[in-house]
Each structure stands twice: as C-alpha cells, then as structure tokens.
Amino acid sequence: MNVIEFDGLMEHAAARWPRIRDGVYARLETLLAAKLGPNDLFVRLGETAYLVTMPTSGAQEVSAVCTRVAFDLHTSFLGECSLAQLHVSLVSECDQDTLAFNRLGVDQIIRIAKDVGILDQLRFRPSEAEMDTGAAGASRAKQSVGGVASAPVVSAAGAAAESSPDIEYHYIPIWAVPSSAITTYACEPKSIYLTSRTQPVALSYLSPRDRMQVELSCLQVGLAQLTKSISNGARFLLAAPISFEMLGAPVGRAAVLSLCKELPNDIRQYLSFLIYEVPPGVAQTRLANMVNALRSVSRGVSATIAPTLRAYTAYQGIGLRAIGFDMREFTNLCPFQQNDAEQLAQFARRSNLGTLIANVKEKSTLKYAQDAGIQLLSGAAIAPYCVEPRGMCRLTWAETLSKPDTELWV
C-alpha cells in the first residue's frame, strides 16, 4: 500500500483550491483507474491524499505506479512537476485505528523516476540535482542558475536518440443525426507501441511529452489526408480531437497553431476541433482563450464537459459550436445516465449550441441520446472505425439501433 499526497497543489491553488478541488480528485482517479488492475483499490484520505492498495503487486511496482500518477497529476494542472512535489509514501502499519506511513526519500524517488521514464521531465533544485549521480544529474546541476532550476534542455541530437511511440491510426465516423449523414471523421490513434513494451499502451499511460507527440502526429496525419482528399475531389470534414492538457501547455498550443497556420484558407473551412478532457471547474477565460485561438484556424470548436461536476457555465458565450460528453471519461463510480443527456440538450438549446456524445459503445447510451435529441454521435455503436475516411454516407436510427449488442464492442 502507498499513499499519494498532493498538498503542494492545494498550496499553489491557494484561494482557488475549493473551486478546483473536485477537478483534482477526478483527474487523479482517472489516472489511477487507467493504471490499476481489477484487484486494486484506491480511496481518498482527508483533503490532499489517496491510499492505493495493489495486493497482487510488489512494493516497487506500487511505488512506481504512484510516483508516475503523482507526476502526471501535477503536470496536468501546473504544466510541470518538480522533484519536491512528488510525495509518495509507503504504508508501514495499518489496522482499524492506525495508518502509519513513511515518505519515500529523494534518492528513492529519483531511482523510480528513472525507471518510469520521467526523470528528464522533472525540475530539480541544485541540492537535489547533486543526488542524481551520472550524466543526467550533472546536466541538471549545470542548468541551475542563481539557485533556480531551469527546465531541462534537450538538444536535437538527444531528441532524435530517444525512442518515439509507434502509432497506428484510424478514422472515427461522426454521425450528424439531423441530416442522417456521416461527413465528418476524427483521426485518432488505433494502437500505440513503445519499444519498452510488447503490448500496445493506452494514451493515458504515456508521459506528457509522448502524449503531446501522439496528439500532434494524429493532427498531422489527419491534415495530410484532408489535403489529399480535397485535391482529388473526395472531400470530407476533419474533426481534430485535442486534449485540454495539450492546449494548456504553451508549447503544445503553439505547435497546434503552427501546423494549422500553414494550411490554405480553403482547407481550413473543412477543419474543426474537439477539446476533450476539460477539467471540472475550469476557468471560463482559460477555455475561451483556447477556443478563440483554434477558431482562428478552423471552421469551429467543440468541447467536452467533465462528468464529475457536469457544470455548464464556463461553456456559455465563448464561441463554441457544440458541447457534449466523451464516454471514455465516465467511470463505474460516475456512470452516464439519461438525465445527463437531457440536461445537456436543455442547456444547449438555451445557449444556441450543438450537442455531441463521443465514443458511444452501449445501446442504452444511444437510446438516451435519441430521446434527448443529441445531434452528433460517434463510437463503435454508430459506425465501424476505418483506415481512411469513406466520404459521405447515410445512416438512420433504425439501422443504428438494430445492431446486435455484440457488434458494439468490435
């Protein structure tokens, strides 16, 4: 058993902590759910800690998982993570009345960070860099100027030497229900392979740097296919999914805009964006800035709503084209219900916005969407994924709902 503490996030948020607290919990639980197995459990302790138990795993594996999750949590909200912010503890005593634990030392965290591949992304104080013996530690010590540790600098040669994710792509048809047509496709990773693992990994498993690379690669592939289709007359609309975390990092947003600004204006009218994994309690101004930046290079922007709070106020009057849910963000503890679809549709009508539900796999979700009048739907329950966009095709509710349940999971 390990304990993940994130009191540093609360101190950094200061007066904003009550507003973002639920978003921090939701993000941490999403990260844990992506890495834990069916026999593993986690529970919140107080306001800034979670207890993680992995009964079938060794102590080192549990600490590695918790360290990686703590790193990803801080990076999600702060854009970076320092060694001093990684607070992971090993439980030494546990009974009905007592829970005693010992925090892992700096040298232990450094060793774990090396093992899980995040050491190069950590910020170090000079005294901490001295503990990291070897080339990496010496490099970081040299980067410290005036007692302040700067971000690690990666040369072009060093970046080329690092292993990159190997990606297989596919296109997800998006059904426009009012017109009964599929004209829009989203380019997403079908499988992601790392040299260190034999099996494909989920996007949530990747480090922020690798995840940014995957998202940019999907955008590049989608834009190349869009340009090709327009030149040969087989046109389609491209919906590019970009995570909130990607756009929240200045380097990520600049990379996205740089790719799109190279497009001719006549191609931009076929491009739209979907901002997903928007955290609960997001500041309206921050989301509005992202929307305005993407609108300048596309035909429109949509965004998903965090399922934990289901709060809509930040999405009003900021230039969005549509709002909705990504079914991958729902969990067994926070399931999608009919009331969610109805409230989404009601708010969208009042705000003159479109509605969408992405990655639908269950027939019950389809029926909720039909009853609420959701306008845009995608996922295995709608149409099979394809290697290349198939152009425009027709689809009706009768055809969709008549599919056997077994087909929805293919």
Backbone hydrogen bonds, N-H to C=O, Kabsch-Sander energy under -0.5 kcal/mol:
donor,donor_aa,acceptor,acceptor_aa,energy
2,N,52,V,-2.5
3,V,89,S,-2.4
4,I,50,Y,-2.7
5,E,3,V,-0.5
5,E,87,H,-2.6
6,F,48,T,-2.3
9,L,6,F,-0.9
10,M,6,F,-1.1
11,E,7,D,-2.3
12,H,8,G,-2.3
13,A,9,L,-2.5
14,A,10,M,-1.9
16,R,13,A,-2.4
17,W,14,A,-1.6
19,R,16,R,-1.1
20,I,16,R,-1.6
21,R,17,W,-1.9
24,V,20,I,-2.1
25,Y,21,R,-2.3
26,A,22,D,-2.5
27,R,23,G,-2.4
28,L,24,V,-2.5
29,E,25,Y,-2.5
30,T,26,A,-2.0
31,L,27,R,-2.3
32,L,28,L,-2.5
33,A,29,E,-2.6
34,A,30,T,-1.5
35,K,31,L,-0.7
35,K,32,L,-1.0
36,L,32,L,-2.3
40,D,37,G,-1.3
41,L,53,T,-2.4
43,V,51,L,-2.1
45,L,49,A,-3.3
46,G,44,R,-0.5
49,A,45,L,-0.6
50,Y,4,I,-2.2
51,L,43,V,-3.3
52,V,2,N,-3.2
53,T,41,L,-2.7
57,S,54,M,-1.9
62,V,58,G,-2.1
63,S,59,A,-2.3
64,A,60,Q,-2.1
65,V,61,E,-2.4
66,C,62,V,-2.4
67,T,63,S,-2.4
68,R,64,A,-2.3
69,V,65,V,-2.4
70,A,66,C,-2.5
71,F,67,T,-2.2
72,D,68,R,-2.5
73,L,69,V,-2.4
74,H,70,A,-2.0
75,T,71,F,-2.4
76,S,72,D,-2.1
77,F,73,L,-1.3
78,L,74,H,-2.9
79,G,75,T,-1.6
80,E,74,H,-0.5
81,C,121,Q,-0.5
83,L,123,R,-2.6
85,Q,82,S,-1.2
86,L,83,L,-1.3
87,H,5,E,-0.7
87,H,85,Q,-1.2
88,V,86,L,-0.7
89,S,3,V,-2.5
90,L,102,N,-2.9
91,V,1,M,-2.4
91,V,89,S,-0.5
92,S,100,A,-2.5
93,E,100,A,-1.9
95,D,98,T,-2.6
100,A,93,E,-2.7
102,N,90,L,-2.6
104,L,88,V,-3.0
109,I,105,G,-2.5
110,I,106,V,-2.5
111,R,107,D,-1.9
112,I,108,Q,-2.4
113,A,109,I,-2.9
114,K,110,I,-2.0
115,D,111,R,-1.9
116,V,112,I,-2.4
117,G,113,A,-0.7
117,G,114,K,-0.7
118,I,113,A,-2.3
119,L,113,A,-1.2
121,Q,118,I,-1.4
122,L,118,I,-0.5
122,L,119,L,-1.3
123,R,81,C,-1.8
129,A,125,R,-2.4
130,E,126,P,-1.5
131,M,127,S,-0.6
131,M,128,E,-0.8
132,D,128,E,-0.8
132,D,129,A,-0.6
133,T,131,M,-1.6
138,A,134,G,-2.2
139,S,135,A,-2.6
140,R,136,A,-2.1
141,A,137,G,-2.3
142,K,138,A,-1.9
143,Q,139,S,-1.1
144,S,140,R,-0.7
144,S,141,A,-0.9
145,V,143,Q,-0.5
145,V,148,V,-2.0
148,V,145,V,-1.5
150,S,143,Q,-0.7
150,S,148,V,-0.5
154,V,152,P,-0.5
155,S,153,V,-0.5
159,A,155,S,-2.6
160,A,156,A,-2.0
161,A,157,A,-1.5
162,E,158,G,-1.0
166,D,193,Y,-2.9
167,I,165,P,-0.6
168,E,191,S,-2.6
170,H,188,E,-2.1
171,Y,386,C,-3.4
172,I,186,A,-2.8
174,I,184,T,-2.7
175,W,173,P,-0.5
175,W,377,L,-3.3
176,A,174,I,-0.5
176,A,181,A,-2.8
177,V,175,W,-1.0
177,V,375,Q,-2.7
179,S,176,A,-0.5
180,S,176,A,-0.9
180,S,177,V,-0.9
181,A,176,A,-1.5
182,I,393,C,-2.9
183,T,174,I,-0.6
183,T,181,A,-0.6
184,T,174,I,-0.9
185,Y,237,L,-2.7
186,A,172,I,-2.0
188,E,170,H,-2.3
188,E,186,A,-0.6
190,K,168,E,-3.5
191,S,168,E,-1.4
192,I,201,V,-0.5
193,Y,166,D,-2.9
197,R,194,L,-1.6
201,V,192,I,-2.8
205,Y,202,A,-1.3
206,L,202,A,-0.6
206,L,203,L,-1.1
211,R,207,S,-3.0
212,M,208,P,-2.2
213,Q,209,R,-1.8
214,V,210,D,-2.3
215,E,211,R,-2.6
216,L,212,M,-2.4
217,S,213,Q,-2.1
218,C,214,V,-2.4
219,L,215,E,-1.9
220,Q,216,L,-2.5
221,V,217,S,-2.7
222,G,218,C,-2.6
223,L,219,L,-2.6
224,A,220,Q,-2.3
225,Q,221,V,-2.3
226,L,222,G,-2.3
227,T,223,L,-2.6
228,K,224,A,-2.2
229,S,225,Q,-2.4
230,I,226,L,-2.0
231,S,227,T,-1.8
232,N,228,K,-1.6
233,G,229,S,-0.6
234,A,229,S,-0.9
235,R,233,G,-1.4
237,L,183,T,-2.8
238,L,270,Y,-2.8
239,A,185,Y,-2.5
239,A,237,L,-0.5
240,A,238,L,-0.6
240,A,272,S,-3.0
242,I,274,L,-2.6
244,F,276,Y,-2.4
247,L,243,S,-1.9
248,G,244,F,-2.1
249,A,245,E,-1.0
249,A,246,M,-0.5
253,R,249,A,-2.5
254,A,250,P,-2.3
255,A,251,V,-1.8
256,V,252,G,-2.1
257,L,253,R,-2.5
258,S,254,A,-2.2
259,L,255,A,-1.9
260,C,256,V,-1.8
261,K,257,L,-2.4
262,E,258,S,-0.7
263,L,260,C,-1.6
267,I,264,P,-1.3
268,R,264,P,-1.5
269,Q,265,N,-0.9
270,Y,267,I,-2.0
271,L,268,R,-1.8
272,S,238,L,-2.5
273,F,300,G,-1.9
274,L,240,A,-2.2
275,I,302,S,-2.8
276,Y,242,I,-1.4
276,Y,274,L,-0.7
282,V,279,P,-1.0
287,L,283,A,-1.9
288,A,284,Q,-2.7
289,N,285,T,-2.1
290,M,286,R,-1.5
291,V,287,L,-2.4
292,N,288,A,-2.7
293,A,289,N,-1.9
294,L,290,M,-2.2
295,R,291,V,-2.5
296,S,292,N,-1.1
297,V,294,L,-1.5
298,S,295,R,-1.0
299,R,268,R,-0.5
299,R,271,L,-3.3
302,S,273,F,-2.6
303,A,322,A,-1.5
304,T,275,I,-2.5
305,I,324,G,-2.5
310,R,306,A,-1.9
315,Y,312,Y,-1.9
316,Q,313,T,-1.4
318,I,315,Y,-0.6
321,R,301,V,-3.6
322,A,301,V,-0.7
323,I,354,G,-2.1
324,G,303,A,-1.4
325,F,356,L,-1.5
327,M,325,F,-0.6
327,M,358,A,-2.5
329,E,326,D,-2.2
330,F,327,M,-1.1
331,T,334,C,-1.2
340,D,337,Q,-0.9
341,A,337,Q,-1.1
342,E,338,Q,-2.0
343,Q,339,N,-2.6
344,L,340,D,-2.1
345,A,341,A,-2.2
346,Q,342,E,-2.3
347,F,343,Q,-2.4
348,A,344,L,-2.4
349,R,345,A,-2.2
350,R,346,Q,-2.0
351,S,347,F,-1.9
352,N,348,A,-0.6
352,N,349,R,-0.8
353,L,348,A,-2.7
354,G,321,R,-2.3
356,L,323,I,-1.5
357,I,376,L,-2.0
358,A,325,F,-2.8
360,V,378,S,-3.1
366,L,362,E,-1.4
367,K,363,K,-2.1
368,Y,364,S,-2.1
369,A,365,T,-2.4
370,Q,366,L,-2.4
371,D,367,K,-2.4
372,A,368,Y,-2.0
373,G,369,A,-1.1
374,I,369,A,-2.3
376,L,355,T,-1.6
377,L,175,W,-2.0
378,S,357,I,-1.6
379,G,173,P,-0.6
381,A,360,V,-2.4
382,I,379,G,-1.8
383,A,379,G,-1.8
386,C,171,Y,-2.3
393,C,182,I,-1.3
395,L,180,S,-2.2
400,T,396,T,-2.0
401,L,397,W,-2.9
402,S,398,A,-1.0
403,K,400,T,-1.2
407,E,404,P,-1.3
408,L,404,P,-0.6
408,L,405,D,-0.9
409,W,406,T,-0.8
410,V,407,E,-1.4
